[in-house]
Amino acid sequence: IIAIATMCALFVMFSTLAGFLQRESAEGLVEKIADVRTKDDAFVIAYEYNIFQDFPVWLGQTVYTIGDVPEEQTFGYMRSGNVNASRFIKDNIGFRTLIKKTKGNIYVIIHNCDIDDFNKEFCADYSVVAKERNFNLLKIKK
């Protein structure tokens, strides 16, 4: 009986903690814009590719990334002769270039803790179009 009670207590404890330990998903944010997005829209991951690596999967398309090439993509990036270099935004000039060349809307997925850095670095005018726990989806105003 003690063993069963201990197992039940552990199960309840780990079930409660599981919600905090599981990585957040970008699926909900993508669902919130599903009805308004177009083929001309561009999507950007701000700073934290490892946190948002499911974002391109839920979108069903490639995205731009603010920052360096993620470590796990470095080998493929080098082997491809940097053909995807334009997908990695290094500075404000690169971001402004993306804004000018994109026909549709530009959406940026960003973690709460990175919004201040984004504001300082890019001074972009935007609205928050979707929010889930620690994730924000920004729509850049042109």
Helices and strands as residue ranges (DSSP letters): H 2-21, H 27-33, E 42-46, H 55-59, E 64-66, G 71-73, H 74-79, G 85-87, E 88-89, H 92-101, E 106-111, G 112-114, H 115-122, E 126-132, E 135-140
